Amino acid sequence: MNETLTTRFFGFDPQDIARISWFDEYSEDDSRTAFGLVLNYSSWNREVVLASDEIRNDYLQRIGERVLDGLSCQKFVVCRQIDACDDTMDQFICDNNYFESGRSKQLIPPESLPVFSLVVAKNDTILTTSYITNVSSRCILNSLATFSDATKDLDQQVLAINDIGSSIGTQVDQLAQEYHIEVDLSQSSKTLRIFIAGDRSSVGKSSVCLGILGNLLQQGYKPEDLAYIKPATQSESTQLVQLYCDKHGIACVPIGPLVYYRGFTRAFLAGETQSTEELLDMCGRAVDRIAVGKRVVLVDGVGFPAVGSICGTDNASVLKACSYPVLNENNEIISRKPMAVVLVGGGGVGGAVDAFNLNATYFSSAGVKVIGGIFNKLALDGFYSLEDCKSQVTRYFDSNEEQLRQGRRPFGFVPVFPQLTLPDAIEHVNEYIKLFGAHVDFHSLLLSARQVRDDSSASDLPKLQTVTMQRAAKSRSRADIETSAINAGAAPSA
């Protein structure tokens, strides 16, 4: 940024600017929107004050790269001490009783510091400043300590950054969409995208994603080559795949923009939430963004394929919204090409095949190609042992004309691994990844997914079918919707 502009633009000391190396120069006549992450702290936040400029800047730069990467705008990060009500600043410390009419200053109570904020600006005008309320001051100080303590290793730093990044990411996406900040689609349209669906809830979709990611790392893929995202979810509890991604520095969005929280469906039907189009657009943007610069992105489905159909956001619709963007000469999306689907199913023979066919038909009717299945959590012995199921199900796929015509195949049969349900499951991850690699042909899986990406055309993807509801005069917040649902007796969210 130009230093004169920086001083007038934000009221920051130019020496506090910690610019990320891949940012372009920003000039006074630059009409692009600028999007920045600010760490606001005070003189009594000794952990921040005592950290060197190099440590503070490296810390903030890495968080900035984590949450702002992939957006087509001017990006910056700033570390700033604010100890007084300085009229030249757009944010300052106040007590909780401070009010001044006619002023639009952003007030920060002392007990909230340090605090992250997001700033969106254009030319010399700040469009909005938004505090990150779901990252506590203690969390910030603890994560900064991993950079200040020479005994902390790189894994701990990565974990700290990804933990904060996951918390900030949704708010970044919301602001980016509100201010029409686009994703750098030229860097994400060729990334291999694979949709992992299941024939029911808890069949093991996320553990299959974990197995694929772990084996790709072992085969030489770098963490920065990979990404995992769950654009729609019913559960906000922490999954093992998230812990694994955080530990290894794999880009991860475990809770995407579409959450089926308590009361969501009824609020949607009342027109009190975003429309189907808006919900699907948010999902698509989230996948487009995480795909920037990656080689493989795993898109995790939710429940069984029809989950969300009442809102027009079933798995097939979410998949189509998140598929490969087809761009015009202005780098704008004109259509999308479908990504491949891998169905995760359970044990058995007739039941396993029946469930596969039922759910594959659901996707096929939407113009989406299912390339095969992974049969998960199989017993090692008994009438439905892994080897018996593998033999019978493979025989079916090898001889059935419809499966052969569709090019579908079983990619693997994975034994049950009880350790994944234990509190210390993360300690057994490497053992599980090795087991998964021994039972799943993920090389053929990737090859089939690439063929779908390279062979399919935009015309393969039918127009999205949306549910149109009359919009309420005013949308309701999630907090308001959930409170009403709880008061009406709704069960707790997962």
ABEGO torsion letter per residue (X at the ends): XBAAAAAAAAGBBAAABBBBAABBBBBAABABBBBBBBBBBBAABAAAAABBAAAAAAAAAAAAAAAABGBBBBBBBBBBBBABBBAABABBBBBAABBBBGBABBBBBAAAOBBBBBBBBBEABBABBBBBAABBAAAAAAAAAAAABAABBAAAAAAAAAAAAAAAAAAAAAAAAAAGBBBBAAAAAABBBBBBBBABBGAGAAAAAAAAAAAAAAAGBBAAABBBBBABBABABBBAAAAAAAAAGBBBBABBABBBBBGAAAAAAAGABBBAAAAAAAAAAAAAAAABGBABBBBBBBEBAABGAAAGABAAAAAAAABBBBBBAAGBBABBBBBBBBBBBBBEAAAAAAAAAAAAAAAAAAGBBBAEBBBBGBBABEAABAAAAAAAAAAAAAABAAAAAAGBBBAEBBBBBAAAABAAAAAAAAAAAAAAAAABBAAAAAAAAAAAAAABBAAABBBBBBBBBBBBABBBBAAAAAAAAAAAGBBBBX
